[in-house]
Amino acid sequence: METIYLVLVGVLFLLAMSDLVVGVSNDAVNFLNSAIGAKVASFRTIMIIAALGVFIGASFSGGMMEVARKGIFNPQYFTFENIMIIFMAVMITDVILLDLFNTFGLPTSTTVSIVFELLGAAIGVALIKSMNNPDMILSEYINSAKALAIISGILLSVVVSFTVGMVVQYIARILFSFNFKRRIKYFGGIWGGIAITAITYFLIIKGAKGATFMSDNIQAWIAENDKLIIVYSLIFWTLILQAFYWLFKVNILKFTVLAGTFALAMAFAGNDLVNFIGVPLAGFEAFKNFIADGGSNQDMLMTSLAGKVKTDSYLLVIAGLIMVVTLWTSKKAKKVVKTSLDLGRQSEGEERFGSSFFARSIVRGSIAVSNSVNKLIPARVNNFLNKQFDSSFYEEERQKVKKEEAASFDMIRASVNLVVASILIAFATSLKLPLSTTYVTFMVAMGSSLSDRAGGVKVRFTELPESSR
């Protein structure tokens, strides 16, 4: 019996390696989209920065996903045999589903996938247990409050991310317009200061949280002085960036986008991709407890999984290496990135996916609200605003380079995508609100592209054929 479960643990670790591969292929769009889309550096440079962030994030992360052990179900009511069945079902399903999405180039949430797979597998086993034990009802096996909180947080994050991304991009475009090179010399320092401060805060709160190299005292100090960190960081980065621009002509926007790419990559590996080794490691921990109990009582309850368990550093290093190799070699990762860039590009092009009634309704509603507001704004102000959104200068710049070398959008939108996503994720993390980093980054990008009138969206949705109205 002991040998059988040892084989199952080995299979879990093999599935973990596969899950890391498909997870990176899917989530690479989170941190690569903005830098590649804006062409801030060569593809090789962007990949090196992202790979460095991924490896450091994975190596420094000492936490194991608690939701795998106790976030969705109550492990104290499940036996060792039940737990192994649940974890095997979760890992097999996760690898198949994520790989299917990657094959079609569709970005999806790895967090949402693992959460709902755990919920479905736990309910399936709990149903069998409740039928065999009438004294226990289904709700006692499932951590219903936590599951509802996760679902609610995910749905809310989609709406908030889209809205905030749209509003911030609108303001940024008014401030800088598409011909931003003239104004960046005056406002570049404060814009870069705000952006890097947000990224710094995001890196500390989201990226380095739970890192093995940070003591409890350091983490407590950060929590107590988070407002001071923001203020001093804003002053420091604003002065430094403005000085470097005047003295050395440093491209503030390029630096901001590359710094954001590193921060998101590090946070992704340290907090999100560790989810994929969380389930196998939870299974391994259950197996160790099973062996410690004699290796014969498969009906022992898994109360021990309710506690905290630290992950061995060598496992995190191995996971980081797998992620980095996948990032460089995965063709499916590039396919998912291309889908995201095509949906958010500034100019029109061939559409891979047709629009749905729901999508058309959202855009029509947004345009209707915009038109209603425009009627209340004086004509002179309207003319000024329209000039800020005149993309003719951007299109002229694109035509000067080869089509394959042209940027999908400019560095203003790239920095907005990274900064807004960083702020929302860091804020939700500080409030301990669950959300999907994939959904947040993707919806911010969609909101900013709509606000930027990307792809001729205004024309396409106001001149629909009669059959579609």
VOPAGU-2260 file (C-alpha; in pm, 1 decimal, decimal comma):
REM VOPAGU-2260
SITE   aa  ch    i         X         Y         Z
SITE  MET   A    0       0,0       0,0       0,0
SITE  GLU   A    1     284,3     235,7      86,8
SITE  THR   A    2     445,3     175,0    -253,7
SITE  ILE   A    3     125,0     263,6    -440,1
SITE  TYR   A    4     100,1     602,5    -269,5
SITE  LEU   A    5     469,2     668,2    -326,5
SITE  VAL   A    6     408,7     617,7    -699,0
SITE  LEU   A    7     112,6     858,1    -680,0
SITE  VAL   A    8     335,3    1121,8    -519,3
SITE  GLY   A    9     587,8    1072,5    -800,0
SITE  VAL   A   10     312,5    1117,9   -1057,3
SITE  LEU   A   11     203,2    1438,2    -879,2
SITE  PHE   A   12     553,7    1580,4    -914,7
SITE  LEU   A   13     566,6    1487,8   -1284,1
SITE  LEU   A   14     232,7    1660,5   -1330,5
SITE  ALA   A   15     373,4    1960,3   -1140,0
SITE  MET   A   16     652,2    1990,9   -1398,6
SITE  SER   A   17     397,0    1977,7   -1679,3
SITE  ASP   A   18     179,9    2230,0   -1497,3
SITE  LEU   A   19     471,8    2470,2   -1463,8
SITE  VAL   A   20     527,9    2448,6   -1838,9
SITE  VAL   A   21     166,8    2513,3   -1937,2
SITE  GLY   A   22     133,9    2775,3   -1661,9
SITE  VAL   A   23     424,6    2982,1   -1792,3
SITE  SER   A   24     296,0    2944,0   -2148,0
SITE  ASN   A   25     -34,5    3092,7   -2037,6
SITE  ASP   A   26      75,8    3358,4   -1788,4
SITE  ALA   A   27     373,9    3492,3   -1984,5
SITE  VAL   A   28     131,0    3738,5   -2144,3
SITE  ASN   A   29      88,7    3907,7   -1804,6
SITE  PHE   A   30     436,7    4052,8   -1796,3
SITE  LEU   A   31     548,8    4037,5   -2162,3
SITE  ASN   A   32     250,2    4203,3   -2328,1
SITE  SER   A   33     332,1    4569,0   -2253,4
SITE  ALA   A   34     705,8    4560,0   -2324,8
SITE  ILE   A   35     674,5    4360,5   -2647,9
SITE  GLY   A   36     369,8    4555,8   -2765,1
SITE  ALA   A   37     544,9    4891,9   -2723,3
SITE  LYS   A   38     878,4    4766,4   -2865,1
SITE  VAL   A   39    1067,6    4927,8   -2575,5
SITE  ALA   A   40    1369,1    4702,3   -2635,3
SITE  SER   A   41    1477,3    4405,1   -2840,3
SITE  PHE   A   42    1289,6    4080,3   -2784,0
SITE  ARG   A   43    1605,6    3926,5   -2639,5
SITE  THR   A   44    1646,4    4206,8   -2382,7
SITE  ILE   A   45    1282,4    4183,9   -2275,0
SITE  MET   A   46    1309,4    3807,4   -2236,1
SITE  ILE   A   47    1628,3    3834,5   -2028,8
SITE  ILE   A   48    1463,6    4082,8   -1790,5
SITE  ALA   A   49    1148,3    3869,9   -1765,1
SITE  ALA   A   50    1345,8    3548,5   -1716,2
SITE  LEU   A   51    1551,2    3711,3   -1439,8
SITE  GLY   A   52    1232,9    3822,8   -1267,0
SITE  VAL   A   53    1078,2    3477,0   -1298,9
SITE  PHE   A   54    1381,7    3298,3   -1155,4
SITE  ILE   A   55    1430,4    3539,5    -863,6
SITE  GLY   A   56    1058,6    3533,1    -784,3
SITE  ALA   A   57    1049,4    3153,8    -777,4
SITE  SER   A   58    1372,8    3117,1    -580,1
SITE  PHE   A   59    1279,5    3370,0    -312,0
SITE  SER   A   60     925,0    3250,0    -260,6
SITE  GLY   A   61     900,9    3033,3      49,6
SITE  GLY   A   62     523,9    3004,8      65,8
SITE  MET   A   63     312,4    2715,7     -52,0
SITE  MET   A   64     -38,2    2790,4    -172,7
SITE  GLU   A   65    -261,0    2759,6     131,3
SITE  VAL   A   66    -572,7    2728,6     -80,7
SITE  ALA   A   67    -443,8    2388,7    -195,7
SITE  ARG   A   68    -457,6    2257,6     160,2
SITE  LYS   A   69    -732,3    2442,9     341,9
SITE  GLY   A   70    -860,9    2736,9     137,6
SITE  ILE   A   71   -1136,5    2551,4     -47,7
SITE  PHE   A   72   -1205,7    2246,2     167,5
SITE  ASN   A   73   -1157,0    2149,4     531,6
SITE  PRO   A   74    -877,3    1886,0     530,3
SITE  GLN   A   75    -956,0    1763,3     882,1
SITE  TYR   A   76   -1267,8    1591,2     744,4
SITE  PHE   A   77   -1086,5    1410,3     462,2
SITE  THR   A   78    -874,9    1096,9     490,4
SITE  PHE   A   79    -533,2    1050,1     334,3
SITE  GLU   A   80    -688,4     842,4      56,9
SITE  ASN   A   81    -946,4    1116,5     -12,0
SITE  ILE   A   82    -677,5    1383,3     -29,7
SITE  MET   A   83    -466,4    1189,2    -279,4
SITE  ILE   A   84    -769,9    1135,5    -503,3
SITE  ILE   A   85    -853,2    1506,4    -492,3
SITE  PHE   A   86    -499,2    1617,8    -572,4
SITE  MET   A   87    -457,7    1370,9    -859,8
SITE  ALA   A   88    -786,9    1485,6   -1015,1
SITE  VAL   A   89    -687,6    1851,0    -979,2
SITE  MET   A   90    -343,9    1815,8   -1138,3
SITE  ILE   A   91    -457,2    1603,9   -1433,8
SITE  THR   A   92    -744,3    1842,0   -1506,8
SITE  ASP   A   93    -525,7    2151,9   -1472,3
SITE  VAL   A   94    -259,8    2031,9   -1715,2
SITE  ILE   A   95    -517,4    1929,1   -1978,2
SITE  LEU   A   96    -728,2    2246,2   -1957,2
SITE  LEU   A   97    -440,7    2495,8   -1953,0
SITE  ASP   A   98    -267,2    2323,0   -2241,5
SITE  LEU   A   99    -594,0    2329,4   -2438,1
SITE  PHE   A  100    -629,9    2704,3   -2383,5
SITE  ASN   A  101    -266,1    2762,0   -2477,3
SITE  THR   A  102    -306,6    2561,7   -2799,1
SITE  PHE   A  103    -579,4    2801,5   -2912,8
SITE  GLY   A  104    -379,4    3104,5   -2794,5
SITE  LEU   A  105    -635,4    3201,4   -2531,2
SITE  PRO   A  106    -513,3    3363,9   -2207,4
SITE  THR   A  107    -690,7    3227,0   -1901,4
SITE  SER   A  108    -643,8    3254,6   -1527,4
SITE  THR   A  109    -422,3    2988,9   -1373,6
SITE  THR   A  110    -544,6    3091,6   -1028,2
SITE  VAL   A  111    -910,0    3054,1   -1125,7
SITE  SER   A  112    -835,3    2717,7   -1284,6
SITE  ILE   A  113    -668,7    2570,4    -976,1
SITE  VAL   A  114    -931,6    2713,5    -738,8
SITE  PHE   A  115   -1230,2    2572,9    -924,0
SITE  GLU   A  116   -1060,0    2241,7    -988,3
SITE  LEU   A  117    -999,0    2206,6    -615,2
SITE  LEU   A  118   -1359,4    2303,2    -545,9
SITE  GLY   A  119   -1497,5    2054,9    -799,2
SITE  ALA   A  120   -1275,6    1765,4    -688,3
SITE  ALA   A  121   -1346,8    1832,0    -318,9
SITE  ILE   A  122   -1722,9    1846,2    -376,7
SITE  GLY   A  123   -1709,0    1521,8    -574,3
SITE  VAL   A  124   -1533,9    1335,6    -290,9
SITE  ALA   A  125   -1746,7    1510,6     -26,8
SITE  LEU   A  126   -2066,5    1393,0    -196,5
SITE  ILE   A  127   -1953,6    1030,9    -167,7
SITE  LYS   A  128   -1849,7    1080,0     195,7
SITE  SER   A  129   -2177,2    1250,5     290,9
SITE  MET   A  130   -2377,5     963,1     138,2
SITE  ASN   A  131   -2177,6     712,5     342,3
SITE  ASN   A  132   -2193,6     926,2     655,1
SITE  PRO   A  133   -2537,8    1091,6     695,4
SITE  ASP   A  134   -2420,7    1273,7    1009,3
SITE  MET   A  135   -2196,2    1498,6     797,1
SITE  ILE   A  136   -2356,1    1736,5     547,7
SITE  LEU   A  137   -2181,6    1859,2     231,7
SITE  SER   A  138   -2130,4    2216,5     355,9
SITE  GLU   A  139   -1914,7    2094,5     645,3
SITE  TYR   A  140   -1656,5    1951,0     406,6
SITE  ILE   A  141   -1626,1    2268,6     196,8
SITE  ASN   A  142   -1487,8    2604,4     312,0
SITE  SER   A  143   -1787,4    2785,9     163,3
SITE  ALA   A  144   -1706,2    3134,2     295,6
SITE  LYS   A  145   -1356,1    3132,9     147,0
SITE  ALA   A  146   -1474,9    2990,3    -184,3
SITE  LEU   A  147   -1745,2    3259,1    -219,1
SITE  ALA   A  148   -1494,5    3529,8    -128,6
SITE  ILE   A  149   -1258,4    3409,7    -402,8
SITE  ILE   A  150   -1533,1    3397,7    -665,5
SITE  SER   A  151   -1667,2    3740,8    -568,2
SITE  GLY   A  152   -1318,6    3890,8    -570,7
SITE  ILE   A  153   -1248,4    3753,3    -917,7
SITE  LEU   A  154   -1572,5    3889,3   -1065,8
SITE  LEU   A  155   -1526,2    4229,6    -902,0
SITE  SER   A  156   -1163,8    4255,5   -1016,9
SITE  VAL   A  157   -1268,3    4216,3   -1381,8
SITE  VAL   A  158   -1505,7    4515,2   -1368,2
SITE  VAL   A  159   -1274,5    4734,3   -1160,1
SITE  SER   A  160    -967,2    4657,5   -1374,9
SITE  PHE   A  161   -1142,6    4744,4   -1699,9
SITE  THR   A  162   -1287,5    5067,0   -1560,3
SITE  VAL   A  163    -970,4    5192,6   -1391,4
SITE  GLY   A  164    -756,3    5106,5   -1694,1
SITE  MET   A  165    -991,8    5302,1   -1920,1
SITE  VAL   A  166   -1004,5    5610,2   -1692,5
SITE  VAL   A  167    -628,2    5627,7   -1623,7
SITE  GLN   A  168    -542,8    5585,3   -1992,3
SITE  TYR   A  169    -786,5    5864,8   -2080,7
SITE  ILE   A  170    -619,1    6099,2   -1832,3
SITE  ALA   A  171    -269,3    5997,4   -1944,4
SITE  ARG   A  172    -353,3    6059,6   -2308,9
SITE  ILE   A  173    -493,2    6405,6   -2228,4
SITE  LEU   A  174    -170,9    6489,9   -2044,2
SITE  PHE   A  175      71,6    6359,6   -2305,7
SITE  SER   A  176    -124,2    6302,7   -2630,5
SITE  PHE   A  177      18,6    6068,9   -2894,5
SITE  ASN   A  178     301,1    6313,4   -2963,5
SITE  PHE   A  179     428,6    6273,9   -2608,3
SITE  LYS   A  180     795,2    6348,9   -2674,8
SITE  ARG   A  181     741,3    6724,5   -2636,0
SITE  ARG   A  182     572,5    6699,1   -2296,8
SITE  ILE   A  183     773,9    6416,5   -2146,9
SITE  LYS   A  184    1065,6    6655,1   -2089,2
SITE  TYR   A  185     851,2    6855,1   -1845,0
SITE  PHE   A  186     625,2    6591,2   -1688,8
SITE  GLY   A  187     832,7    6278,7   -1744,4
SITE  GLY   A  188     990,3    6287,4   -1398,6
SITE  ILE   A  189     665,1    6300,2   -1204,5
SITE  TRP   A  190     499,6    6045,9   -1437,0
SITE  GLY   A  191     792,8    5807,6   -1404,3
SITE  GLY   A  192     810,4    5873,7   -1028,4
SITE  ILE   A  193     446,2    5774,6    -982,5
SITE  ALA   A  194     490,6    5470,0   -1204,5
SITE  ILE   A  195     811,2    5339,7   -1043,5
SITE  THR   A  196     670,8    5407,3    -694,8
SITE  ALA   A  197     365,7    5197,5    -776,9
SITE  ILE   A  198     588,6    4923,2    -917,4
SITE  THR   A  199     819,8    4939,6    -612,4
SITE  TYR   A  200     525,5    4906,9    -377,3
SITE  PHE   A  201     388,1    4623,3    -587,5
SITE  LEU   A  202     726,3    4448,0    -586,6
SITE  ILE   A  203     757,8    4469,3    -207,2
SITE  ILE   A  204     398,6    4390,2    -114,9
SITE  LYS   A  205     314,8    4136,6    -383,9
SITE  GLY   A  206     648,0    4012,6    -515,8
SITE  ALA   A  207     860,0    3974,5    -204,4
SITE  LYS   A  208     586,0    3878,9      39,8
SITE  GLY   A  209     673,6    3548,7     201,0
SITE  ALA   A  210    1028,0    3549,0      62,1
SITE  THR   A  211    1263,3    3325,4     256,5
SITE  PHE   A  212    1534,2    3593,7     271,4
SITE  MET   A  213    1303,6    3837,7     454,2
SITE  SER   A  214    1272,9    3797,0     829,8
SITE  ASP   A  215     947,9    3847,1    1018,8
SITE  ASN   A  216    1085,1    4174,0    1160,6
SITE  ILE   A  217    1153,2    4314,7     812,7
SITE  GLN   A  218     808,8    4217,6     688,9
SITE  ALA   A  219     650,6    4372,2     999,9
SITE  TRP   A  220     849,3    4693,5     945,1
SITE  ILE   A  221     733,2    4711,8     582,1
SITE  ALA   A  222     371,3    4664,9     688,8
SITE  GLU   A  223     398,0    4939,2     950,7
SITE  ASN   A  224     578,6    5189,3     726,3
SITE  ASP   A  225     411,8    5128,2     390,1
SITE  LYS   A  226     292,9    5490,9     361,7
SITE  LEU   A  227     641,5    5626,6     429,2
SITE  ILE   A  228     781,9    5388,4     166,7
SITE  ILE   A  229     540,1    5531,5     -89,1
SITE  VAL   A  230     617,8    5897,6      -6,6
SITE  TYR   A  231     997,9    5860,1      -1,2
SITE  SER   A  232     993,7    5641,5    -310,2
SITE  LEU   A  233     786,3    5898,2    -502,2
SITE  ILE   A  234    1023,2    6183,2    -412,4
SITE  PHE   A  235    1334,9    5977,6    -483,3
SITE  TRP   A  236    1228,6    5838,7    -820,1
SITE  THR   A  237    1082,9    6168,2    -942,6
SITE  LEU   A  238    1406,1    6358,0    -875,4
SITE  ILE   A  239    1633,5    6079,7   -1002,4
SITE  LEU   A  240    1443,4    6020,3   -1327,1
SITE  GLN   A  241    1409,2    6390,3   -1405,5
SITE  ALA   A  242    1779,7    6447,7   -1338,2
SITE  PHE   A  243    1881,6    6149,5   -1552,1
SITE  TYR   A  244    1661,3    6275,1   -1835,7
SITE  TRP   A  245    1814,3    6623,1   -1829,5
SITE  LEU   A  246    2172,5    6501,9   -1787,6
SITE  PHE   A  247    2184,0    6175,9   -1984,4
SITE  LYS   A  248    1861,0    6181,9   -2191,4
SITE  VAL   A  249    1742,9    5858,6   -2027,2
SITE  ASN   A  250    1415,9    5736,0   -2179,2
SITE  ILE   A  251    1189,2    5748,4   -1872,9
SITE  LEU   A  252     904,5    5556,3   -2032,8
SITE  LYS   A  253    1131,7    5276,5   -2153,2
SITE  PHE   A  254    1286,8    5242,5   -1807,5
SITE  THR   A  255     939,2    5236,5   -1649,9
SITE  VAL   A  256     810,2    4962,5   -1879,4
SITE  LEU   A  257    1117,8    4741,8   -1833,4
SITE  ALA   A  258    1105,9    4786,2   -1453,9
SITE  GLY   A  259     737,1    4694,9   -1457,3
SITE  THR   A  260     810,3    4387,0   -1667,4
SITE  PHE   A  261    1065,0    4266,2   -1412,4
SITE  ALA   A  262     829,7    4336,0   -1119,2
SITE  LEU   A  263     533,2    4155,3   -1272,6
SITE  ALA   A  264     750,6    3859,4   -1375,2
SITE  MET   A  265     892,2    3830,4   -1023,6
SITE  ALA   A  266     551,9    3856,6    -858,6
SITE  PHE   A  267     404,6    3609,0   -1105,5
SITE  ALA   A  268     667,4    3344,2   -1025,4
SITE  GLY   A  269     678,9    3412,3    -653,1
SITE  ASN   A  270     307,9    3422,9    -588,6
SITE  ASP   A  271     111,0    3272,7    -877,9
SITE  LEU   A  272     320,4    2997,3   -1033,5
SITE  VAL   A  273     403,4    2856,2    -692,8
SITE  ASN   A  274      39,0    2750,2    -702,0
SITE  PHE   A  275     131,3    2475,5    -943,9
SITE  ILE   A  276     371,2    2312,0    -703,7
SITE  GLY   A  277     141,2    2380,7    -409,6
SITE  VAL   A  278     -90,4    2088,0    -478,7
SITE  PRO   A  279     186,8    1826,9    -532,9
SITE  LEU   A  280     375,7    1951,8    -228,0
SITE  ALA   A  281      58,8    1932,3     -21,6
SITE  GLY   A  282      24,8    1572,9    -141,4
SITE  PHE   A  283     387,1    1505,7     -47,6
SITE  GLU   A  284     328,3    1652,1     298,8
SITE  ALA   A  285      22,8    1429,7     341,0
SITE  PHE   A  286     232,8    1127,8     235,7
SITE  LYS   A  287     502,2    1210,4     493,6
SITE  ASN   A  288     236,6    1224,2     765,8
SITE  PHE   A  289      97,4     894,5     639,0
SITE  ILE   A  290     442,4     731,5     666,0
SITE  ALA   A  291     500,7     884,0    1010,2
SITE  ASP   A  292     176,2     722,8    1126,3
SITE  GLY   A  293     297,9     378,8    1022,0
SITE  GLY   A  294     216,2     376,5     650,4
SITE  SER   A  295     -83,8     148,0     685,7
SITE  ASN   A  296    -371,5     372,1     801,9
SITE  GLN   A  297    -503,4     523,7     478,1
SITE  ASP   A  298    -815,9     636,3     665,3
SITE  MET   A  299    -624,3     878,3     889,4
SITE  LEU   A  300    -769,7    1231,4     881,4
SITE  MET   A  301    -548,3    1504,5     730,8
SITE  THR   A  302    -569,2    1753,7    1016,7
SITE  SER   A  303    -199,6    1832,0     972,2
SITE  LEU   A  304    -264,0    2003,8     636,9
SITE  ALA   A  305    -441,9    2288,4     814,6
SITE  GLY   A  306    -107,7    2424,1     939,1
SITE  LYS   A  307     167,1    2616,5     761,1
SITE  VAL   A  308     437,8    2425,6     577,7
SITE  LYS   A  309     759,7    2577,2     438,8
SITE  THR   A  310     882,9    2474,4      97,3
SITE  ASP   A  311    1241,7    2352,1      53,4
SITE  SER   A  312    1451,9    2609,1    -133,0
SITE  TYR   A  313    1594,3    2354,6    -379,9
SITE  LEU   A  314    1243,8    2274,9    -503,3
SITE  LEU   A  315    1181,2    2643,6    -569,1
SITE  VAL   A  316    1510,0    2675,4    -760,6
SITE  ILE   A  317    1417,7    2376,1    -977,7
SITE  ALA   A  318    1073,4    2525,9   -1040,3
SITE  GLY   A  319    1235,6    2856,8   -1136,4
SITE  LEU   A  320    1467,1    2687,5   -1386,6
SITE  ILE   A  321    1173,8    2504,2   -1547,5
SITE  MET   A  322     984,8    2834,1   -1580,4
SITE  VAL   A  323    1280,1    3015,2   -1737,3
SITE  VAL   A  324    1343,6    2738,0   -1992,0
SITE  THR   A  325     974,0    2732,4   -2080,5
SITE  LEU   A  326     964,5    3110,1   -2118,6
SITE  TRP   A  327    1243,7    3095,2   -2378,2
SITE  THR   A  328    1127,7    2787,6   -2568,9
SITE  SER   A  329     746,1    2780,8   -2556,5
SITE  LYS   A  330     580,0    2857,5   -2890,4
SITE  LYS   A  331     241,1    2851,1   -2719,2
SITE  ALA   A  332     348,1    3134,8   -2488,2
SITE  LYS   A  333     424,3    3348,4   -2794,4
SITE  LYS   A  334      86,5    3254,9   -2940,2
SITE  VAL   A  335     -99,7    3372,2   -2628,3
SITE  VAL   A  336     101,6    3698,0   -2626,0
SITE  LYS   A  337      10,4    3755,0   -2993,1
SITE  THR   A  338    -360,3    3715,0   -2912,7
SITE  SER   A  339    -339,4    3978,0   -2640,2
SITE  LEU   A  340    -143,7    4219,2   -2861,4
SITE  ASP   A  341    -386,0    4178,3   -3152,4
SITE  LEU   A  342    -681,7    4260,5   -2926,9
SITE  GLY   A  343    -514,8    4572,9   -2788,9
SITE  ARG   A  344    -328,9    4713,1   -3091,3
SITE  GLN   A  345    -378,7    5078,5   -3179,5
SITE  SER   A  346    -429,4    5031,4   -3554,3
SITE  GLU   A  347    -688,3    4819,5   -3728,3
SITE  GLY   A  348    -606,2    4472,8   -3854,3
SITE  GLU   A  349    -741,8    4128,5   -3920,1
SITE  GLU   A  350    -961,7    4010,8   -3633,9
SITE  ARG   A  351    -899,7    3653,8   -3521,1
SITE  PHE   A  352   -1216,3    3634,5   -3309,1
SITE  GLY   A  353   -1561,5    3764,9   -3390,6
SITE  SER   A  354   -1734,1    4001,8   -3148,8
SITE  SER   A  355   -2012,0    3875,5   -2923,7
SITE  PHE   A  356   -2341,5    4041,8   -2836,0
SITE  PHE   A  357   -2216,4    4102,9   -2482,6
SITE  ALA   A  358   -1895,0    4267,9   -2606,7
SITE  ARG   A  359   -2083,2    4485,8   -2855,9
SITE  SER   A  360   -2323,8    4589,5   -2580,4
SITE  ILE   A  361   -2039,2    4698,7   -2351,8
SITE  VAL   A  362   -1870,9    4904,2   -2624,8
SITE  ARG   A  363   -2199,9    5057,7   -2741,3
SITE  GLY   A  364   -2278,3    5151,4   -2383,4
SITE  SER   A  365   -1934,9    5306,5   -2332,7
SITE  ILE   A  366   -1966,6    5508,0   -2654,2
SITE  ALA   A  367   -2319,4    5621,1   -2562,0
SITE  VAL   A  368   -2199,8    5744,3   -2222,5
SITE  SER   A  369   -1904,3    5919,4   -2388,9
SITE  ASN   A  370   -2129,8    6091,5   -2641,4
SITE  SER   A  371   -2366,7    6203,9   -2367,6
SITE  VAL   A  372   -2081,0    6354,3   -2168,8
SITE  ASN   A  373   -1940,5    6522,3   -2480,5
SITE  LYS   A  374   -2267,4    6710,1   -2530,4
SITE  LEU   A  375   -2221,8    6873,7   -2190,9
SITE  ILE   A  376   -1863,8    6983,6   -2263,1
SITE  PRO   A  377   -1801,4    7319,1   -2438,5
SITE  ALA   A  378   -1695,8    7294,2   -2802,8
SITE  ARG   A  379   -1351,3    7446,3   -2739,6
SITE  VAL   A  380   -1277,3    7190,8   -2470,9
SITE  ASN   A  381   -1401,3    6911,6   -2697,4
SITE  ASN   A  382   -1171,0    7025,5   -2974,7
SITE  PHE   A  383    -875,3    7025,9   -2735,1
SITE  LEU   A  384    -957,2    6674,6   -2614,9
SITE  ASN   A  385    -994,4    6543,5   -2969,4
SITE  LYS   A  386    -650,5    6679,5   -3057,4
SITE  GLN   A  387    -497,6    6483,0   -2769,4
SITE  PHE   A  388    -645,6    6163,8   -2912,7
SITE  ASP   A  389    -537,7    6236,9   -3269,6
SITE  SER   A  390    -322,6    5935,0   -3352,8
SITE  SER   A  391    -204,1    6060,1   -3693,6
SITE  PHE   A  392     143,8    6132,0   -3551,7
SITE  TYR   A  393     161,3    5778,9   -3411,3
SITE  GLU   A  394      52,9    5629,2   -3744,7
SITE  GLU   A  395     316,4    5832,5   -3930,6
SITE  GLU   A  396     583,8    5701,8   -3695,8
SITE  ARG   A  397     465,0    5343,2   -3749,4
SITE  GLN   A  398     483,4    5377,3   -4127,0
SITE  LYS   A  399     851,5    5471,6   -4105,8
SITE  VAL   A  400     942,0    5119,5   -3994,1
SITE  LYS   A  401     870,6    4774,2   -4129,6
SITE  LYS   A  402     530,0    4631,0   -4044,4
SITE  GLU   A  403     673,2    4348,6   -3832,4
SITE  GLU   A  404     888,6    4598,5   -3639,1
SITE  ALA   A  405     608,5    4847,1   -3571,8
SITE  ALA   A  406     477,3    4878,2   -3215,4
SITE  SER   A  407     123,7    4762,5   -3139,0
SITE  PHE   A  408      80,7    5065,3   -2909,9
SITE  ASP   A  409     301,4    5337,6   -2765,7
SITE  MET   A  410     496,2    5351,2   -2438,6
SITE  ILE   A  411     236,4    5571,4   -2266,4
SITE  ARG   A  412     -20,8    5293,2   -2288,2
SITE  ALA   A  413     239,6    5028,4   -2202,9
SITE  SER   A  414     331,6    5211,4   -1881,7
SITE  VAL   A  415     -36,1    5261,7   -1792,3
SITE  ASN   A  416    -104,6    4890,0   -1838,4
SITE  LEU   A  417     181,4    4791,2   -1609,0
SITE  VAL   A  418     128,2    5057,5   -1343,9
SITE  VAL   A  419    -248,9    5019,6   -1313,6
SITE  ALA   A  420    -225,0    4639,3   -1298,7
SITE  SER   A  421      50,9    4667,0   -1036,1
SITE  ILE   A  422    -148,9    4908,8    -819,7
SITE  LEU   A  423    -468,6    4704,0    -833,9
SITE  ILE   A  424    -292,4    4376,4    -752,8
SITE  ALA   A  425     -89,1    4533,1    -469,4
SITE  PHE   A  426    -395,5    4705,0    -322,5
SITE  ALA   A  427    -602,5    4386,4    -331,8
SITE  THR   A  428    -314,6    4190,4    -179,7
SITE  SER   A  429    -278,0    4439,9     105,8
SITE  LEU   A  430    -650,2    4395,7     179,7
SITE  LYS   A  431    -616,0    4015,9     143,6
SITE  LEU   A  432    -871,4    4015,3    -138,5
SITE  PRO   A  433    -840,2    3725,5    -385,7
SITE  LEU   A  434    -812,4    3803,5    -755,8
SITE  SER   A  435    -663,9    3676,1   -1078,2
SITE  THR   A  436    -351,1    3852,4   -1200,5
SITE  THR   A  437    -426,5    3732,3   -1554,5
SITE  TYR   A  438    -776,0    3879,0   -1551,2
SITE  VAL   A  439    -650,4    4205,1   -1399,3
SITE  THR   A  440    -368,0    4260,6   -1649,9
SITE  PHE   A  441    -582,6    4152,8   -1945,6
SITE  MET   A  442    -882,7    4371,7   -1852,3
SITE  VAL   A  443    -662,2    4673,3   -1780,1
SITE  ALA   A  444    -516,1    4633,4   -2130,4
SITE  MET   A  445    -863,2    4609,2   -2282,3
SITE  GLY   A  446    -985,1    4915,3   -2090,9
SITE  SER   A  447    -684,1    5125,1   -2192,1
SITE  SER   A  448    -719,3    5022,3   -2558,3
SITE  LEU   A  449   -1087,3    5120,2   -2560,3
SITE  SER   A  450   -1006,7    5456,2   -2403,0
SITE  ASP   A  451    -732,6    5509,1   -2664,2
SITE  ARG   A  452    -984,8    5448,1   -2945,4
SITE  ALA   A  453    -767,5    5158,7   -3055,3
SITE  GLY   A  454    -831,4    4969,8   -3376,5
SITE  GLY   A  455   -1092,9    5216,2   -3498,2
SITE  VAL   A  456   -1327,3    5095,7   -3226,3
SITE  LYS   A  457   -1541,0    5409,0   -3251,2
SITE  VAL   A  458   -1609,4    5352,9   -3620,6
SITE  ARG   A  459   -1656,7    4978,7   -3603,2
SITE  PHE   A  460   -1919,3    4988,3   -3333,0
SITE  THR   A  461   -2115,8    5290,2   -3452,8
SITE  GLU   A  462   -2147,5    5161,2   -3807,6
SITE  LEU   A  463   -2271,1    4809,1   -3747,1
SITE  PRO   A  464   -2494,6    4651,5   -4009,8
SITE  GLU   A  465   -2867,8    4654,1   -3943,8
SITE  SER   A  466   -2873,0    4279,4   -3874,3
SITE  SER   A  467   -2635,6    4327,8   -3580,6
SITE  ARG   A  468   -2819,2    4618,3   -3420,4
